Structure formats: structure tokens, C-alpha cells
Amino acid sequence: MGPLHSAIETYPARRAPGEGAGPRQCARIADAFFVAGIVIALTLGASWGAHLLGRIGSSASFTAVSVHEVNAHGHAQVFGWVGLFVMGFAYRFFPAWKGARLPSVGLAYASLVLMLLGIALRSILEPFAHVSGAARHAALAGSAAELAAIGIFVGSVVAVFRRSSDRFEPSDGYLAAALGWFAVQAVWDAVYFAATSAAGSREQLLRLVATWQAPLREIQIYGFAMLMILGVSRRLFPGFYGFRPARPRWSTASLAAMNAGLVGMVAGFVMMGLVGRGWAALWYLGVLLLAFAGAAAVADLGILGGAARGDRSLKFFRSAYVWLLVSLAMLVALPGYQLGLLRWLAPASDASRIGFSHAYYGAIRHAVTVGFVSQMILGMAAKVVPWVRGMAETGLPALWTPFVLLNVGCWMRVSFQVISDFRTEAFAWIATSGVLEVAALAVWGAHLVRTIVRRVPRATGGEGDEASGGGATPRCAATHALSGWNLFG
């Protein structure tokens, strides 16, 4: 396909006027999702997480907060922070990539309203759902709203792909797999919440958490977020930075291996909880397959190599993929840490006695969720939001402050959380890391909102009106003037 501006300019004419959403409407939809994602992150997401870390740090114990509070915060991060940004990005760019209109403006906005309603009900009421029937029923209604929203979103994207006459690209496979895992995790999350909120005893709750929570997180992180990011990266990086396009066969093989590895991890972990530890071999085989295929996919992107051109977002992208590799390496090393290093250095610790380190496992999760996923969101939004508005990047802030704050905070959280297995003094630094990460999101979020609401002068010329389907929109013409990059390789 041609450059991004060409795709945006030409695809309205490929459908009858009024049939679905055009590029300007898609841009407004995306802006609404992005702003909502920032609000969720700075309230129910990262800020609440920093509050929970403060309580953990002051008590020097990860059990200082309940599993219901932790899961409510995690839900806001997955559905509100990551989910809303992915949905907004997909509504904005997938139609342009595939040369087909989004089916309905109204349905897209309905999915936003339903997601916000569901996130509010679930995240606010989940900590009380196990003790209040009214709170539980309202939170369950929130889960139903989220399922409806994700159903609308996935159905809209599938309709775009079905309407398109373009060939199915290898990167489309990543996007399709991510959408599938997004739907799977939504159903799993709703059922899991219904079960945990109805648990009759602490022992029953712990059995549910030990068996079903980790696989849910793996699906959310590696199946949904990682595959979506890898698919988008394959589309955009060659045009953004002059990297060579990812190799189609290599991309397809890596995707198949990562999905197989994820299935092995999920099945192995569930069977360990239901049957016994003998199934750990299947889990670890899945880990190895996912980790090595993921590393191969990153290498194929070329993101850690040279670039023909750079900008303020490149540092976010490169750092994010380094954190992904770090998290995968830590995941591979997990058995050795728990069964070897931990027992050797701290044989009397609780983690050593039970053969499982919540601190180490949580550090892996933080490396991938904040270091990789959140940092990719920061970099991608900082790139595409001004770009589609025709704003010259030379006049924009370099965003070094949020970059440094986020990476220092993530490094502190990952390293000191592991150290907490050996030294209780590390808990104070864990709490500090959350403050740094929230500050990073606040600085970045304020800049992005200012960019979204800023009025950009319309380009002059012979552009046609989007509503008529005739030619380029003024905003697209400004984008055309800004860059002629081929974003599709």
C-alpha cells in the first residue's frame, strides 16, 4: 500500500458517501479514546497503583493490600489504559490501512461509553464486591458493559477487514491474533471476577487466584498487548525510521510460535493448579517458545539497530523493546531464581519455603507492562497524534522528562522488588518508583491533551470535502506536506 496520507486521502472515495466513518470522524473518535485513557491512567490506573505501592512500602509486605484492590487497579490498567488506547488507535488507523470505512460512528462512540461505564463500575466496586451484594451485582453489570463494548469494537474491525479488497499482510495476522486474545481475556476476566467475588472463604479465593489469575494476565500481556504492538510496529517502523520491512515468512513463523507458546503457558499453569506440578514442564516449554519467538520477532524489526532518521519517539520505542527482552529473559530465568538463587541466598524467606516468589514474578510483569507496553503507548501517541495534524515535530518538546522518569521508575520497581526477597529496606524504594511513573504519565498526558485540543490551521489548496468523498481532507493535505514517508514498507 502507499503512504499513510495516501491511504487516508483515497479510502473515502472507495465507499459510498455516508456509508460509515471517514477519516475526520475516525480522528475524533480516536481523540476521545486517547483522552479517556489518560484520565483512567491518572486516576484508577497508575495513581491508584502508586497509592497501593505506598501502603506496601510502609508495611514492607505485599499482603498489605487485598487481592481485590490489586485486581481492581490491574483491571483499570488493562481495560482503561491499554484497552482504550488500542481501541482508539485501531478505530483511527485500521480503516486507512485496509482502505475501507469504519462501519458506524455511533457504534464506535457507544463502545467508548460502555467501556467507561464498565471500567468505572468494575474498578471502583471490585474491592467491595466480596462483602456487598449490591456492589457485586453492579460490578458484574460493568463486566457485561465491557463485553458489549469489546464485542462492538472487534466486530467493527472485522467488518473493516472484510470490506477491504487489499491482501492480508503478515502484520494483519498479529493484529487479528491480538483482537482474538482481547476478546478471550474479556470473557475470562468477567467469569474470573464473578468467581472470586463469590468465594465463600479465603482458602477458596486463594485457590482461584493461584489457578486462574496468572494465565489471565499472560493472555492480557502477551496475547493482547504484545501481539498488537508487534503488529503495529511492523506496519509503521519501516516508514517512520527507514528500517527494512520485517520478513513475511519470519513474521508468520514467529507469530505461530508465540501463540503456541502462550497456549502452552496457559494450559500448563491451569493444569498445575487443577492436577499437579507435573504440568510445569508444559508451562515452561510454552515460556521458552514464547520468549525465543518474541526475541526473534524483535530482532526482525531492527528497532535496536541503526535508523535512517530519528525523532522524539524513537527513544521510547527502543527502550520499550529493551524492556520486553528483559522481561522475557527474566521469565525464562524464573525457575532458576526460585529453585536455585533464592534458596541459596535467602533459604529462610517465605518465597524460598513455598518455592514461589511473588516479588520476582511481579517484577517480570512490571517490566513488560510499564517498561514495554506503557512506554510504547507513550511513544506511539507522541508520534501519531501530532503527525496526523500536520504539526512539525521540530516545534514540539522532546519529552525527555517523562522518558527519564518512566524508565528510572520502572528500573527501581523491577530491581528493588526482586531485592525485597532478601532485604526489607527495598520496599521503601518500591513505593518511590510508583510516584516517578505517575509523574511521567502526568507530564506526557498533559502534553498529549494540549496537542489534541490545539487548533491547527487548515491547509489551503484544492482539497475536496471529505463528506463528498472527493479527494484529500485539509488535515490530510497538511499531513502530506509534512512527510512523504511510506509507512507500509
C-alpha positions as CSV (number, residue, x, y, z in Angstrom):
1,M,0.0,0.0,0.0
2,G,1.0,3.6,-0.3
3,P,1.9,6.2,2.3
4,L,-0.3,6.8,5.3
5,H,-1.6,10.1,3.9
6,S,-2.4,8.5,0.6
7,A,-4.4,5.8,2.3
8,I,-6.3,8.3,4.4
9,E,-7.0,10.5,1.4
10,T,-8.2,7.9,-1.0
11,Y,-10.2,5.5,1.0
12,P,-13.3,7.7,1.5
13,A,-13.9,7.6,-2.3
14,R,-13.9,3.8,-2.2
15,R,-17.2,3.7,-0.4
16,A,-20.5,5.5,-1.0
17,P,-20.8,8.8,0.9
18,G,-22.3,8.4,4.3
19,E,-21.5,4.7,4.5
20,G,-19.6,4.5,7.8
21,A,-17.0,6.8,9.2
22,G,-14.5,8.8,7.2
23,P,-11.0,9.8,8.4
24,R,-12.0,13.0,10.2
25,Q,-14.7,11.2,12.1
26,C,-12.2,8.4,12.9
27,A,-9.7,11.0,14.2
28,R,-12.3,12.5,16.5
29,I,-13.2,9.0,17.8
30,A,-9.6,8.2,18.5
31,D,-9.0,11.5,20.3
32,A,-11.9,10.7,22.6
33,F,-10.5,7.3,23.4
34,F,-7.0,8.7,24.0
35,V,-8.2,11.4,26.4
36,A,-10.3,8.8,28.3
37,G,-7.3,6.5,28.5
38,I,-5.2,9.3,30.0
39,V,-7.9,10.1,32.6
40,I,-8.2,6.5,33.6
41,A,-4.4,6.1,33.9
42,L,-4.1,9.1,36.1
43,T,-7.0,8.1,38.4
44,L,-8.0,4.5,38.7
45,G,-4.8,3.2,37.0
46,A,-1.3,4.4,37.7
47,S,-2.2,6.8,40.5
48,W,-4.1,4.2,42.4
49,G,-1.3,1.8,41.8
50,A,1.2,4.3,43.3
51,H,-1.2,4.5,46.4
52,L,-1.2,0.8,46.8
53,L,2.6,0.7,46.5
54,G,2.8,3.3,49.2
55,R,0.9,1.1,51.5
56,I,3.0,-1.9,50.6
57,G,6.2,0.1,51.2
58,S,5.1,1.4,54.6
59,S,4.2,-2.1,55.8
60,A,7.1,-3.8,54.0
61,S,4.7,-6.5,52.8
62,F,2.9,-7.3,49.5
63,T,0.0,-8.6,51.5
64,A,-0.7,-5.2,52.9
65,V,-3.3,-4.7,50.2
66,S,-6.0,-7.2,49.3
67,V,-6.1,-9.2,46.1
68,H,-9.4,-7.4,45.3
69,E,-7.8,-4.0,45.4
70,V,-4.8,-5.2,43.3
71,N,-7.1,-6.7,40.7
72,A,-9.3,-3.6,40.6
73,H,-6.2,-1.5,39.8
74,G,-5.0,-4.1,37.3
75,H,-8.4,-4.0,35.6
76,A,-8.3,-0.3,35.2
77,Q,-4.8,-0.6,33.6
78,V,-5.6,-3.4,31.2
79,F,-9.1,-2.2,30.1
80,G,-8.8,1.5,30.7
81,W,-5.2,2.4,29.9
82,V,-4.1,-0.2,27.3
83,G,-7.6,-1.2,26.1
84,L,-8.8,2.4,25.4
85,F,-5.6,3.4,23.6
86,V,-5.6,0.3,21.4
87,M,-9.2,0.8,20.5
88,G,-8.7,4.4,19.7
89,F,-5.6,3.7,17.6
90,A,-7.5,0.9,15.7
91,Y,-10.5,3.0,15.0
92,R,-8.2,5.7,13.6
93,F,-5.7,3.8,11.5
94,F,-7.1,0.3,10.7
95,P,-9.6,1.6,8.1
96,A,-6.9,3.7,6.5
97,W,-4.5,0.7,6.3
98,K,-7.1,-1.5,4.8
99,G,-8.8,1.0,2.5
100,A,-12.3,0.5,4.0
101,R,-14.6,2.7,6.0
102,L,-15.4,2.1,9.7
103,P,-18.9,0.7,9.7
104,S,-20.5,3.1,12.2
105,V,-19.6,6.3,14.1
106,G,-22.4,5.7,16.6
107,L,-21.3,2.2,17.4
108,A,-17.7,3.4,17.9
109,Y,-18.8,6.0,20.4
110,A,-21.2,3.5,22.0
111,S,-18.2,1.2,22.7
112,L,-16.4,4.1,24.4
113,V,-19.3,4.9,26.6
114,L,-19.8,1.2,27.5
115,M,-16.1,0.8,28.2
116,L,-16.0,3.8,30.5
117,L,-19.1,2.7,32.3
118,G,-17.8,-0.9,32.7
119,I,-14.3,0.3,33.9
120,A,-15.9,2.6,36.5
121,L,-18.2,0.0,37.9
122,R,-15.6,-2.8,38.0
123,S,-12.6,-0.8,39.3
124,I,-14.4,1.2,41.9
125,L,-16.7,-1.5,43.2
126,E,-14.5,-4.7,42.9
127,P,-12.8,-4.1,46.3
128,F,-16.2,-4.2,47.9
129,A,-17.9,-6.9,45.8
130,H,-16.9,-9.8,48.1
131,V,-18.7,-8.2,51.0
132,S,-21.6,-6.4,49.4
133,G,-24.2,-8.0,47.1
134,A,-25.2,-4.7,45.6
135,A,-21.6,-3.8,44.8
136,R,-21.1,-7.2,43.3
137,H,-24.1,-7.0,41.0
138,A,-23.2,-3.5,39.9
139,A,-19.6,-4.6,39.1
140,L,-21.0,-7.6,37.2
141,A,-23.1,-5.2,35.2
142,G,-19.8,-3.4,34.5
143,S,-18.3,-6.5,33.1
144,A,-21.3,-7.0,30.9
145,A,-20.9,-3.5,29.6
146,E,-17.2,-4.1,28.8
147,L,-18.0,-7.3,27.0
148,A,-20.5,-5.5,24.9
149,A,-18.0,-2.7,24.1
150,I,-15.3,-5.1,23.1
151,G,-17.8,-7.1,21.0
152,I,-18.7,-3.9,19.1
153,F,-15.0,-3.0,18.7
154,V,-13.9,-6.4,17.4
155,G,-16.9,-6.6,15.2
156,S,-16.2,-3.2,13.7
157,V,-12.6,-4.1,13.0
158,V,-13.6,-7.4,11.5
159,A,-16.0,-5.5,9.2
160,V,-13.2,-3.2,8.1
161,F,-11.0,-6.2,7.2
162,R,-13.9,-7.9,5.4
163,R,-14.8,-4.8,3.4
164,S,-11.2,-4.3,2.3
165,S,-10.0,-5.5,-1.1
166,D,-6.4,-5.4,-0.1
167,R,-4.4,-8.6,0.5
168,F,-3.9,-9.9,4.0
169,E,-0.5,-8.8,5.2
170,P,1.7,-10.7,7.7
171,S,1.2,-7.8,10.1
172,D,-2.5,-8.3,9.8
173,G,-2.1,-11.7,11.4
174,Y,-0.6,-10.1,14.5
175,L,-3.5,-7.7,14.7
176,A,-6.1,-10.4,14.2
177,A,-4.5,-12.6,16.8
178,A,-4.3,-9.7,19.3
179,L,-8.0,-9.0,18.7
180,G,-8.9,-12.6,19.3
181,W,-6.9,-12.7,22.6
182,F,-8.6,-9.4,23.6
183,A,-12.0,-11.0,23.3
184,V,-10.8,-14.1,25.1
185,Q,-9.4,-12.2,28.1
186,A,-12.6,-10.1,28.4
187,V,-14.7,-13.3,28.8
188,W,-12.1,-14.9,31.1
189,D,-11.9,-11.7,33.2
190,A,-15.6,-11.5,33.7
191,V,-16.0,-15.1,34.7
192,Y,-13.0,-14.9,37.0
193,F,-14.3,-11.9,38.7
194,A,-17.7,-13.5,39.2
195,A,-16.0,-16.5,40.8
196,T,-13.6,-14.6,43.1
197,S,-16.2,-12.1,44.3
198,A,-18.4,-15.1,45.3
199,A,-15.7,-17.0,47.0
200,G,-17.0,-18.3,50.4
201,S,-13.7,-18.4,52.2
202,R,-10.1,-17.2,52.0
203,E,-9.0,-20.6,51.1
204,Q,-11.4,-20.8,48.2
205,L,-10.3,-17.4,47.0
206,L,-6.6,-18.3,47.1
207,R,-7.2,-21.5,45.1
208,L,-9.0,-19.5,42.4
209,V,-6.2,-16.9,42.3
210,A,-3.5,-19.5,42.3
211,T,-5.1,-21.4,39.4
212,W,-6.7,-18.8,37.1
213,Q,-5.2,-15.3,37.7
214,A,-1.7,-15.8,36.2
215,P,-2.9,-17.3,32.9
216,L,-5.4,-14.4,32.6
217,R,-2.5,-11.9,32.9
218,E,-0.4,-13.8,30.4
219,I,-3.2,-13.6,27.9
220,Q,-3.7,-9.9,28.5
221,I,0.0,-9.0,28.4
222,Y,1.4,-11.3,25.7
223,G,-1.6,-12.3,23.7
224,F,-3.4,-9.0,23.5
225,A,-0.9,-6.2,24.2
226,M,2.4,-7.6,22.9
227,L,1.0,-9.1,19.7
228,M,-0.9,-5.9,18.9
229,I,2.2,-3.8,19.5
230,L,4.3,-6.1,17.3
231,G,1.7,-5.9,14.5
232,V,1.6,-2.1,14.6
233,S,5.4,-1.9,14.8
234,R,5.7,-4.0,11.6
235,R,3.3,-1.6,9.8
236,L,4.9,1.6,11.0
237,F,8.6,1.3,11.7
238,P,9.9,0.9,8.1
239,G,8.2,4.2,7.2
240,F,8.9,6.1,10.4
241,Y,12.6,5.3,10.6
242,G,13.8,3.7,7.4
243,F,14.2,0.2,8.9
244,R,13.9,-2.7,6.4
245,P,10.4,-4.3,6.4
246,A,10.0,-7.4,8.5
247,R,10.4,-10.6,6.6
248,P,6.9,-12.1,5.8
249,R,7.8,-15.8,6.5
250,W,9.8,-14.9,9.6
251,S,6.9,-12.8,10.9
252,T,4.4,-15.6,10.3
253,A,6.6,-18.3,11.9
254,S,7.3,-16.0,14.9
255,L,3.5,-15.3,15.3
256,A,2.6,-19.0,15.2
257,A,5.3,-19.9,17.7
258,M,4.3,-17.1,20.1
259,N,0.7,-18.2,20.0
260,A,1.6,-21.8,20.6
261,G,3.9,-20.8,23.4
262,L,1.1,-18.7,25.0
263,V,-1.3,-21.6,24.8
264,G,1.3,-23.9,26.4
265,M,1.8,-21.4,29.2
266,V,-1.9,-21.0,29.9
267,A,-2.7,-24.7,29.7
268,G,0.3,-25.7,31.8
269,F,-0.4,-23.2,34.5
270,V,-4.1,-24.1,34.8
271,M,-3.3,-27.9,34.9
272,M,-0.7,-27.3,37.6
273,G,-3.4,-25.8,39.7
274,L,-6.0,-28.4,38.9
275,V,-3.9,-31.6,38.7
276,G,-0.4,-31.1,40.0
277,R,3.1,-29.6,39.5
278,G,3.9,-32.3,36.9
279,W,2.4,-30.0,34.3
280,A,5.1,-27.4,35.0
281,A,7.0,-28.9,32.1
282,L,4.3,-27.8,29.6
283,W,4.2,-24.3,31.1
284,Y,8.0,-23.9,30.8
285,L,8.0,-25.3,27.3
286,G,5.5,-22.6,26.5
287,V,7.7,-20.0,28.2
288,L,10.7,-21.0,26.1
289,L,8.7,-20.9,22.9
290,L,7.1,-17.5,23.6
291,A,10.4,-16.0,24.8
292,F,12.6,-17.1,21.9
293,A,9.9,-16.4,19.3
294,G,9.4,-13.0,20.8
295,A,13.1,-12.2,20.8
296,A,13.3,-13.3,17.2
297,A,10.3,-11.0,16.3
298,V,12.0,-8.1,17.9
299,A,15.3,-8.8,16.1
300,D,13.4,-8.9,12.8
301,L,12.0,-5.4,13.4
302,G,15.5,-4.0,13.5
303,I,14.4,-1.4,16.1
304,L,17.6,-1.8,18.2
305,G,19.8,-1.2,15.2
306,G,20.5,2.0,13.2
307,A,17.9,4.3,11.8
308,A,17.9,6.4,8.7
309,R,16.1,9.1,10.6
310,G,15.1,9.7,14.2
311,D,12.7,11.7,16.3
312,R,11.5,12.2,19.8
313,S,9.6,8.9,19.8
314,L,12.4,6.6,18.8
315,K,14.0,6.6,22.3
316,F,10.6,5.4,23.7
317,F,10.3,2.6,21.1
318,R,13.9,1.4,21.6
319,S,13.7,1.5,25.4
320,A,10.3,-0.3,25.3
321,Y,11.7,-3.2,23.3
322,V,14.7,-3.5,25.6
323,W,12.3,-3.8,28.5
324,L,10.4,-6.5,26.6
325,L,13.6,-8.5,26.1
326,V,14.5,-8.0,29.8
327,S,11.0,-9.3,30.9
328,L,11.3,-12.4,28.6
329,A,14.8,-13.2,29.9
330,M,13.5,-12.9,33.5
331,L,10.6,-15.2,32.6
332,V,13.0,-17.8,31.3
333,A,15.1,-17.5,34.4
334,L,12.2,-17.8,36.8
335,P,12.7,-21.5,37.7
336,G,16.4,-21.0,38.3
337,Y,15.7,-18.0,40.5
338,Q,13.1,-19.7,42.6
339,L,14.7,-23.1,42.9
340,G,18.3,-22.1,42.9
341,L,19.4,-18.5,43.7
342,L,16.6,-17.7,46.1
343,R,17.1,-20.9,48.2
344,W,20.9,-20.2,48.2
345,L,20.8,-16.6,49.2
346,A,17.6,-16.5,51.4
347,P,16.8,-20.0,52.5
348,A,14.6,-18.8,55.4
349,S,12.4,-16.5,53.3
350,D,8.8,-17.2,52.7
351,A,9.3,-17.3,49.0
352,S,12.1,-19.8,49.4
353,R,9.9,-22.1,51.6
354,I,7.0,-22.1,49.2
355,G,9.2,-22.3,46.1
356,F,7.5,-19.2,44.5
357,S,8.5,-15.6,44.6
358,H,5.6,-13.2,44.2
359,A,8.2,-10.4,44.2
360,Y,10.1,-11.8,41.2
361,Y,7.0,-12.7,39.3
362,G,5.6,-9.2,39.9
363,A,8.9,-7.7,38.7
364,I,8.6,-9.5,35.4
365,R,5.0,-8.2,35.0
366,H,6.1,-4.7,35.7
367,A,8.9,-4.8,33.2
368,V,6.6,-5.8,30.4
369,T,3.5,-3.8,31.4
370,V,5.2,-0.5,32.2
371,G,8.6,-0.8,30.6
372,F,7.3,-2.2,27.3
373,V,3.5,-1.7,26.9
374,S,3.1,1.7,28.6
375,Q,6.3,3.1,27.0
376,M,5.1,2.0,23.6
377,I,1.8,3.8,24.2
378,L,3.7,7.0,25.2
379,G,5.9,6.8,22.1
380,M,3.2,5.9,19.6
381,A,0.8,8.6,20.8
382,A,3.6,11.2,20.8
383,K,4.3,10.2,17.2
384,V,1.0,9.9,15.5
385,V,-1.2,12.4,17.3
386,P,0.8,15.5,16.1
387,W,1.7,13.8,12.8
388,V,-1.8,13.4,11.6
389,R,-2.5,17.0,12.5
390,G,0.3,18.2,10.3
391,M,2.3,19.6,13.2
392,A,6.1,19.9,12.7
393,E,7.9,17.8,15.2
394,T,10.7,20.3,15.4
395,G,8.5,22.7,17.4
396,L,7.4,20.0,19.9
397,P,9.0,19.1,23.2
398,A,11.5,16.2,23.1
399,L,9.7,14.6,26.1
400,W,12.9,13.7,27.9
401,T,11.3,14.3,31.3
402,P,8.6,11.6,31.0
403,F,11.1,9.3,29.3
404,V,13.6,9.5,32.1
405,L,11.0,9.4,34.9
406,L,9.3,6.4,33.5
407,N,12.4,4.4,32.9
408,V,14.0,5.3,36.2
409,G,10.8,4.4,38.0
410,C,10.5,1.1,36.1
411,W,14.1,0.2,36.9
412,M,13.6,1.0,40.5
413,R,10.4,-1.1,40.7
414,V,11.8,-4.1,38.9
415,S,15.2,-4.2,40.7
416,F,14.0,-3.3,44.2
417,Q,11.0,-5.6,44.0
418,V,13.4,-8.5,43.4
419,I,15.7,-7.3,46.1
420,S,12.8,-7.3,48.5
421,D,13.1,-11.1,48.6
422,F,16.3,-10.5,50.5
423,R,16.2,-7.0,52.1
424,T,13.1,-5.4,53.6
425,E,14.7,-1.9,53.1
426,A,13.9,-2.3,49.4
427,F,10.2,-1.8,50.0
428,A,10.7,2.0,50.5
429,W,12.2,2.3,47.1
430,I,9.4,0.3,45.5
431,A,6.9,2.9,46.8
432,T,9.1,5.7,45.4
433,S,9.1,4.1,41.9
434,G,5.3,4.5,41.6
435,V,5.5,8.2,42.2
436,L,8.1,8.6,39.5
437,E,6.0,6.7,37.0
438,V,2.8,8.6,37.7
439,A,4.7,11.9,37.3
440,A,6.0,10.6,33.9
441,L,2.4,9.9,32.8
442,A,1.2,13.2,34.1
443,V,3.8,15.2,32.1
444,W,3.2,13.2,29.0
445,G,-0.6,13.2,29.3
446,A,-0.7,17.0,29.8
447,H,1.4,17.4,26.6
448,L,-0.8,15.0,24.6
449,V,-4.1,16.6,25.7
450,R,-2.7,20.0,24.7
451,T,-1.7,18.6,21.3
452,I,-5.2,17.1,20.8
453,V,-7.1,20.3,21.6
454,R,-4.7,22.6,19.8
455,R,-6.3,24.1,16.6
456,V,-4.1,23.5,13.6
457,P,-4.6,25.9,10.6
458,R,-6.2,24.2,7.7
459,A,-4.0,23.8,4.6
460,T,-5.2,25.8,1.6
461,G,-5.5,24.3,-1.9
462,G,-7.9,22.3,-3.9
463,E,-8.8,19.6,-1.3
464,G,-12.2,18.1,-1.7
465,D,-14.7,17.8,1.1
466,E,-14.4,14.5,2.9
467,A,-18.2,14.2,3.1
468,S,-18.4,14.2,-0.6
469,G,-15.7,11.5,-0.9
470,G,-13.8,13.7,-3.3
471,G,-10.1,13.9,-2.7
472,A,-8.0,14.8,0.3
473,T,-9.1,16.5,3.5
474,P,-7.4,19.7,4.7
475,R,-5.9,17.8,7.6
476,C,-4.6,15.1,5.4
477,A,-3.1,17.7,3.0
478,A,-1.2,19.2,5.9
479,T,0.0,15.7,6.8
480,H,1.0,15.2,3.2
481,A,3.1,18.4,3.3
482,L,4.8,17.3,6.5
483,S,6.0,14.0,5.3
484,G,6.1,11.6,2.4
485,W,7.1,8.6,4.4
486,N,6.0,5.2,3.3
487,L,4.5,3.7,6.4
488,F,3.8,0.3,5.0
489,G,7.1,-0.8,3.7
